[in-house]
Amino acid sequence: MNEHSRQNRANPDMSLVLITGISGSGRNTAASVLEEMGWYVADNLPPELIVRMVELSFGGESPVERLAIVTDVRSRAFAGSLEEVLDRLRATGRSPLVVFLDAEDDTIIARYDAVRRSHPLQDGETLSAGIDRERRMLSGIRASADVVVDTTTMSIHDLRRDLEQRFSDPTSQNQRVTIQSFGFKHGAPRDADLLVDVRFLPNPYWDPKLRPYRGIDKPVSDFVLEQEDAQRFLDLVEQMAQTVLPGYRREGKNYMTLAVGCTGGHHRSVAVAEALAVRLGEMPGVDVHTAHRDIEKD
């Protein structure tokens, strides 16, 4: 990873982060990571709405404590208007930490080819032309960013780890555990430290009364967790975590992602992930968060 930081014209407010950068460099991953870490994330927000969003988030009775705004070039006046927005925010005393994600052209092209999508500024031309147009638009913002992260050689796993380290609460010494449910039919997550498979449990999907519910709903949760094998499985995973987490701490690793998979990611994996979160959350020095990747997918 290549990265460099710059001193901004004012000390950045670490409770307010603005993420932007080259399309295909990892903005969506950044948004997902911060959301899982407890940030309130406003994604795809046009520049003209950013100041209002900040005012609403940090004013009055708002429960928002940490706000991350992800914005991109789909508005053609993006670059100039974003720089104006940053000046307006700094004038109010809220200077966001600006994070710019970037990657080499060949890497961006390969990522777009993999998902078979066009660049937002391609306009019927080549992908390279769209990337070049975007680079020229964003050159000023990149030059003034507080942090530039080059994701060229980074996997999703690497970027996730980098952001988790960068934006974890610096006052907390607790280990962070993310328990993520998923469906194998949508592909196993590539950034999990540990992965467990709960497809051996009876599937609520085959009960017409339970099928419309999800693992966060009591009827499904009760059905899954009342299985004798489910409780034994939870015991084993809890014991594994009690062994692994102290070892991770000794190795200087303060975060772990535990992925729990079933077929579709709707029922069994969700219920088990929630149950594990309760158990691991009782361990001293551990902060636990859940993320249900595929719960809304077909």
C-alpha positions as CSV (number, residue, x, y, z in Angstrom):
1,M,0.0,0.0,0.0
2,N,1.2,3.5,-0.9
3,E,-0.2,6.2,1.3
4,H,0.6,9.7,2.3
5,S,-0.9,12.2,4.6
6,R,-1.1,16.0,4.5
7,Q,-1.6,18.6,7.2
8,N,-4.9,20.3,6.4
9,R,-5.4,24.1,6.8
10,A,-7.2,23.2,10.1
11,N,-7.1,20.2,12.4
12,P,-9.7,17.8,11.0
13,D,-12.7,16.8,13.1
14,M,-12.2,13.1,13.6
15,S,-16.0,12.6,14.1
16,L,-16.6,13.9,10.5
17,V,-15.1,12.1,7.5
18,L,-15.6,12.7,3.8
19,I,-14.6,9.9,1.5
20,T,-14.2,10.4,-2.2
21,G,-11.8,9.4,-5.0
22,I,-11.5,7.6,-8.3
23,S,-14.4,5.4,-9.3
24,G,-13.5,1.8,-8.7
25,S,-10.9,2.5,-6.0
26,G,-13.0,1.2,-3.1
27,R,-15.5,3.8,-2.0
28,N,-18.3,1.3,-1.5
29,T,-16.1,-0.9,0.6
30,A,-15.1,2.1,2.7
31,A,-18.8,3.0,3.2
32,S,-19.6,-0.6,4.3
33,V,-16.7,-0.8,6.7
34,L,-17.5,2.4,8.5
35,E,-21.1,1.6,8.7
36,E,-20.2,-1.8,10.4
37,M,-18.0,0.1,12.8
38,G,-20.9,2.2,14.0
39,W,-20.5,5.3,11.9
40,Y,-23.6,6.9,10.4
41,V,-22.8,6.7,6.6
42,A,-24.5,9.0,4.0
43,D,-23.6,7.4,0.6
44,N,-23.8,9.0,-2.8
45,L,-24.6,12.4,-1.3
46,P,-24.3,15.3,-3.8
47,P,-22.1,18.1,-2.7
48,E,-24.9,20.6,-2.4
49,L,-26.5,18.5,0.3
50,I,-23.4,17.9,2.4
51,V,-23.5,21.0,4.5
52,R,-27.2,20.5,5.4
53,M,-26.4,16.8,6.3
54,V,-23.7,17.9,8.6
55,E,-25.9,20.5,10.3
56,L,-28.7,18.0,10.8
57,S,-26.4,15.3,12.1
58,F,-24.5,17.3,14.7
59,G,-27.3,19.7,15.8
60,G,-30.2,19.6,18.2
61,E,-31.2,16.2,19.5
62,S,-29.5,14.2,16.7
63,P,-28.1,10.8,18.0
64,V,-25.3,10.9,15.4
65,E,-21.9,10.9,17.0
66,R,-19.7,10.0,14.0
67,L,-20.7,10.9,10.4
68,A,-19.0,9.6,7.2
69,I,-20.1,11.1,3.9
70,V,-19.2,9.3,0.6
71,T,-19.5,11.4,-2.5
72,D,-18.5,10.9,-6.2
73,V,-18.5,12.5,-9.6
74,R,-22.0,11.7,-10.9
75,S,-22.7,15.4,-10.5
76,R,-20.7,17.0,-13.3
77,A,-20.1,20.1,-11.1
78,F,-18.7,17.8,-8.5
79,A,-15.2,19.0,-8.1
80,G,-15.7,22.7,-7.9
81,S,-18.8,22.4,-5.7
82,L,-17.1,20.0,-3.4
83,E,-14.2,22.3,-2.8
84,E,-16.7,25.1,-2.0
85,V,-18.5,22.8,0.4
86,L,-15.3,22.0,2.2
87,D,-14.5,25.7,2.5
88,R,-18.0,26.3,4.0
89,L,-17.7,23.5,6.5
90,R,-14.3,24.8,7.6
91,A,-15.7,28.3,8.0
92,T,-18.3,26.8,10.5
93,G,-15.5,25.2,12.5
94,R,-16.1,21.7,11.2
95,S,-13.2,20.6,9.1
96,P,-13.8,17.1,7.9
97,L,-11.0,14.6,7.5
98,V,-10.9,14.1,3.7
99,V,-9.9,10.6,2.6
100,F,-9.2,10.2,-1.1
101,L,-9.1,6.6,-2.5
102,D,-7.1,6.0,-5.7
103,A,-5.6,3.2,-7.8
104,E,-3.6,2.8,-10.9
105,D,-5.5,2.9,-14.2
106,D,-4.8,-0.7,-15.1
107,T,-6.2,-1.8,-11.8
108,I,-9.3,0.4,-12.2
109,I,-9.9,-1.0,-15.7
110,A,-9.5,-4.6,-14.5
111,R,-12.1,-3.9,-11.7
112,Y,-14.6,-2.4,-14.2
113,D,-14.1,-5.3,-16.6
114,A,-14.8,-7.8,-13.7
115,V,-18.2,-6.2,-13.0
116,R,-18.9,-5.3,-16.6
117,R,-20.0,-1.8,-15.9
118,S,-19.2,1.5,-17.6
119,H,-17.4,4.4,-15.9
120,P,-19.7,7.3,-14.9
121,L,-17.7,9.7,-17.1
122,Q,-17.1,7.4,-20.0
123,D,-19.8,9.0,-22.2
124,G,-19.6,6.4,-24.9
125,E,-15.8,6.7,-25.2
126,T,-13.2,4.3,-23.9
127,L,-13.0,3.4,-20.2
128,S,-9.5,5.0,-20.2
129,A,-11.0,8.3,-21.4
130,G,-13.5,8.3,-18.6
131,I,-10.8,7.6,-16.0
132,D,-8.6,10.3,-17.4
133,R,-11.5,12.8,-17.3
134,E,-12.2,11.9,-13.7
135,R,-8.6,12.3,-12.7
136,R,-8.5,15.8,-14.1
137,M,-11.7,16.8,-12.3
138,L,-10.4,15.5,-9.0
139,S,-6.8,16.6,-9.1
140,G,-7.3,19.6,-6.8
141,I,-9.3,17.6,-4.3
142,R,-6.6,14.8,-4.3
143,A,-3.9,17.4,-3.8
144,S,-5.6,18.9,-0.7
145,A,-6.9,15.6,0.9
146,D,-5.8,14.8,4.4
147,V,-5.1,11.1,3.5
148,V,-4.6,9.5,0.1
149,V,-4.9,5.7,0.1
150,D,-3.7,3.9,-3.0
151,T,-5.6,0.6,-3.3
152,T,-3.8,-0.7,-6.4
153,T,-2.3,-3.7,-4.6
154,M,-4.9,-4.0,-1.9
155,S,-7.6,-6.7,-1.7
156,I,-11.0,-5.9,-0.2
157,H,-9.6,-7.6,2.9
158,D,-6.6,-5.3,3.0
159,L,-8.7,-2.1,2.6
160,R,-11.1,-3.2,5.3
161,R,-8.2,-3.8,7.7
162,D,-6.6,-0.5,6.9
163,L,-9.9,1.4,7.5
164,E,-10.7,-0.6,10.7
165,Q,-7.3,0.4,12.1
166,R,-7.6,4.0,11.0
167,F,-11.1,4.7,12.2
168,S,-11.5,2.6,15.3
169,D,-12.0,4.6,18.5
170,P,-8.4,5.5,19.4
171,T,-9.4,5.6,23.1
172,S,-10.6,2.0,23.1
173,Q,-8.2,-0.8,23.8
174,N,-10.9,-3.4,23.2
175,Q,-10.7,-6.0,20.4
176,R,-13.2,-5.5,17.7
177,V,-15.1,-8.5,16.4
178,T,-17.5,-8.3,13.4
179,I,-19.8,-11.3,13.0
180,Q,-21.1,-11.4,9.4
181,S,-23.8,-13.6,8.2
182,F,-23.9,-14.5,4.5
183,G,-25.3,-17.0,1.9
184,F,-23.0,-19.4,0.1
185,K,-25.1,-19.0,-3.0
186,H,-23.9,-15.4,-3.2
187,G,-20.3,-16.3,-2.6
188,A,-18.2,-16.6,0.5
189,P,-16.7,-13.3,1.8
190,R,-13.1,-12.9,1.0
191,D,-12.2,-10.8,4.0
192,A,-13.2,-13.2,6.8
193,D,-10.6,-14.4,9.4
194,L,-12.7,-17.3,10.4
195,L,-15.6,-18.9,8.5
196,V,-18.1,-21.3,9.8
197,D,-20.9,-23.2,7.9
198,V,-24.3,-23.7,9.5
199,R,-26.0,-25.5,6.6
200,F,-26.0,-28.6,8.7
201,L,-28.9,-27.2,10.8
202,P,-32.6,-27.7,9.6
203,N,-33.5,-24.9,7.2
204,P,-36.5,-22.7,8.1
205,Y,-36.9,-22.0,4.4
206,W,-38.7,-25.2,3.9
207,D,-41.4,-24.3,6.5
208,P,-43.9,-22.1,4.6
209,K,-44.8,-20.3,7.8
210,L,-41.2,-19.4,8.6
211,R,-40.0,-18.6,5.0
212,P,-41.1,-15.0,4.9
213,Y,-39.2,-14.2,8.2
214,R,-35.5,-13.7,8.7
215,G,-33.1,-14.8,11.4
216,I,-33.5,-11.6,13.3
217,D,-37.2,-12.4,13.8
218,K,-38.2,-14.4,16.8
219,P,-40.0,-17.3,15.0
220,V,-36.9,-18.1,12.9
221,S,-34.5,-17.4,15.7
222,D,-36.3,-19.8,18.1
223,F,-36.6,-22.5,15.4
224,V,-32.9,-22.4,14.7
225,L,-31.5,-22.0,18.2
226,E,-33.8,-24.6,19.8
227,Q,-32.0,-27.3,17.8
228,E,-29.7,-29.3,20.1
229,D,-26.9,-29.2,17.5
230,A,-27.2,-25.4,17.3
231,Q,-26.4,-25.0,21.0
232,R,-23.4,-27.4,20.8
233,F,-22.2,-25.5,17.8
234,L,-22.4,-22.2,19.6
235,D,-20.5,-23.6,22.5
236,L,-17.7,-24.8,20.1
237,V,-17.4,-21.5,18.3
238,E,-17.4,-19.5,21.6
239,Q,-14.6,-21.8,22.8
240,M,-12.7,-21.2,19.6
241,A,-13.1,-17.4,19.9
242,Q,-11.9,-17.6,23.5
243,T,-8.7,-19.3,22.3
244,V,-8.2,-17.2,19.1
245,L,-8.8,-13.7,20.4
246,P,-6.1,-13.7,23.1
247,G,-3.6,-15.0,20.5
248,Y,-4.6,-12.3,18.1
249,R,-4.1,-9.7,20.8
250,R,-0.6,-11.1,21.5
251,E,0.2,-10.7,17.8
252,G,-1.0,-7.1,17.7
253,K,-4.2,-7.9,15.8
254,N,-7.0,-6.0,17.4
255,Y,-9.8,-7.0,15.0
256,M,-11.4,-10.2,13.7
257,T,-14.2,-10.9,11.2
258,L,-16.1,-14.1,11.8
259,A,-18.3,-15.1,8.9
260,V,-21.3,-17.4,9.4
261,G,-22.8,-18.9,6.3
262,C,-25.9,-20.8,5.3
263,T,-27.5,-21.3,1.9
264,G,-29.2,-17.9,1.2
265,G,-28.0,-15.8,4.1
266,H,-31.6,-15.2,5.3
267,H,-32.3,-17.5,8.2
268,R,-29.8,-19.9,9.9
269,S,-26.7,-17.8,9.5
270,V,-28.4,-14.6,10.7
271,A,-29.9,-16.3,13.8
272,V,-26.5,-17.9,14.7
273,A,-24.6,-14.7,14.1
274,E,-26.9,-12.8,16.5
275,A,-26.6,-15.5,19.1
276,L,-22.8,-15.5,18.8
277,A,-22.8,-11.7,19.1
278,V,-24.5,-12.0,22.5
279,R,-22.1,-14.6,23.7
280,L,-18.9,-13.0,22.5
281,G,-20.1,-9.6,23.7
282,E,-20.0,-10.9,27.2
283,M,-16.2,-11.5,26.9
284,P,-14.2,-8.8,28.7
285,G,-12.3,-6.4,26.4
286,V,-14.3,-7.3,23.3
287,D,-16.6,-5.1,21.2
288,V,-18.9,-7.1,18.9
289,H,-20.8,-5.9,15.9
290,T,-23.0,-7.8,13.5
291,A,-23.5,-7.4,9.8
292,H,-26.0,-9.4,7.7
293,R,-24.6,-9.2,4.1
294,D,-27.3,-11.1,2.2
295,I,-30.4,-10.7,4.4
296,E,-32.3,-8.7,1.8
297,K,-31.1,-10.5,-1.3
298,D,-33.4,-12.9,-3.2
